[in-house]
Amino acid sequence: MTRGVESRKVERWMFRESIKKMAAYVPGEQPRPGQRVIKLNTNENPYPPSPRVRRAVAAAVSGTALRLYPAPRADEFVASAARLYSIPQKMIIAGNGSDELLAMIFRATLGAGDTVAYAVPTYSLYDTLALVQEARILHFPLGADFELPLEAIAQARAKLTIVCNPNSPSGTLTPARKIAALAKQLDDRLLVIDEAYVDFAEENALPLLKRHRNLVILRTLSKSYSLAGMRLGLCFAHPRAINALMKVKDSYNLSRVALAAGAEALKDSAWMRKNVEKVKRTRSVTEAALRKLGFVVTPSQANFVLARMPGKNMAPVTRGLRRAGILVRHFPTPLLRDALRISIGTPAEMKALFAALEPLIKQSTAKRRSPA
Ligand SMILES: Cc1ncc(COP(=O)(O)O)c(C=O)c1O
């Protein structure tokens, strides 16, 4: 028997059928240590976090503090969030990034055959988490301008409904009044609003929390707070939902270092706001420049833009950019093969992007025009 056959046989009794069948989530490419690239593929913030974070991290690792386990309920970080957002602590739970909070929500709500609904294209981790739970996935296509099919989603009355808002990869925002209407229609069903990018948008759903007990709102410090490497997420919901999530949480899900960083970052939201304003200014310049190059660009409310060349496969352009040391995101699905998702970097990074992108686009349109 060859090793491959042998290990497949072993796998047969080691893992659940559903895990064997499913594909793993594919994260955006992360450069090797020391590799110099312009990284516009996973929507990180191009500006550093508040200097208060660095001081807090230094204090957290000094002396013998790391000998001890961290606070299991992330008290100081949660207290910072409660003060900043004027929401009681019993309505907040912290996660190791909002990805962990999503996993906790899926684990706590979905068993085999339970339904989960969301519009697509969206954050593909939802599919992965649903497959792990053996849940039944209900996909609803977004409209022509990426508008949410609210009625269809409401009527599905899935056990769990998710709205990514602003949505990735479209960058579009469903207004809060529509979110409120959906929450009302879904009534006793859980509605999760994934607000990973909401600090870059015009409005958010937090004020709705008081009136809708079925609403769960997710935030992350990875994007606006420039702390993707620290893994910090927040979940806001009715105390009963928070209690349920506490039951499926790892005991010590956030490190002492992350907790110290998170608590301080939220105390300096002015620093975050300044960076967000810079990103938003670069975003509008980027959108205009992409349109000038011939892209169709939906106005974005996030820290990235989705740029399309209808009917044209953007995979070769993505590869060309990569050769020039610039990473952007291309999704090899039929719906998105004509699109690039480009994170907003510094003005200098965007200048480098356009210097590399322009000849690639000219080359590819010239090829298209030339007779066969
Ligand atoms: C829509 C959406 N939700 C959640 C996340 C996860 O964020 P975190 O870094 O907090 O796990 C991402 C990350 O890219 C995202 O795009």
PDBQT file of the ligand as one rigid body, heavy atoms in Angstrom, charges set to zero:
ROOT
HETATM    1  C1  LIG A 401     -15.977  41.146   6.132  1.00  0.00    +0.000 C 
HETATM    2  C2  LIG A 401     -14.928  40.717   7.074  1.00  0.00    +0.000 A 
HETATM    3  N1  LIG A 401     -15.270  40.285   8.283  1.00  0.00    +0.000 NA
HETATM    4  C3  LIG A 401     -14.369  39.877   9.176  1.00  0.00    +0.000 A 
HETATM    5  C4  LIG A 401     -13.027  39.889   8.861  1.00  0.00    +0.000 A 
HETATM    6  C5  LIG A 401     -12.049  39.341   9.856  1.00  0.00    +0.000 C 
HETATM    7  O1  LIG A 401     -11.423  40.310  10.557  1.00  0.00    +0.000 OA
HETATM    8  P1  LIG A 401     -10.482  39.968  11.773  1.00  0.00    +0.000 P 
HETATM    9  O2  LIG A 401      -9.127  40.376  11.366  1.00  0.00    +0.000 OA
HETATM   10  O3  LIG A 401     -11.028  40.783  12.909  1.00  0.00    +0.000 OA
HETATM   11  O4  LIG A 401     -10.593  38.502  12.065  1.00  0.00    +0.000 OA
HETATM   12  C6  LIG A 401     -12.604  40.332   7.611  1.00  0.00    +0.000 A 
HETATM   13  C7  LIG A 401     -11.175  40.330   7.271  1.00  0.00    +0.000 C 
HETATM   14  O5  LIG A 401     -10.729  40.623   6.231  1.00  0.00    +0.000 OA
HETATM   15  C8  LIG A 401     -13.585  40.752   6.699  1.00  0.00    +0.000 A 
HETATM   16  O6  LIG A 401     -13.244  41.151   5.467  1.00  0.00    +0.000 OA
ENDROOT
TORSDOF 0
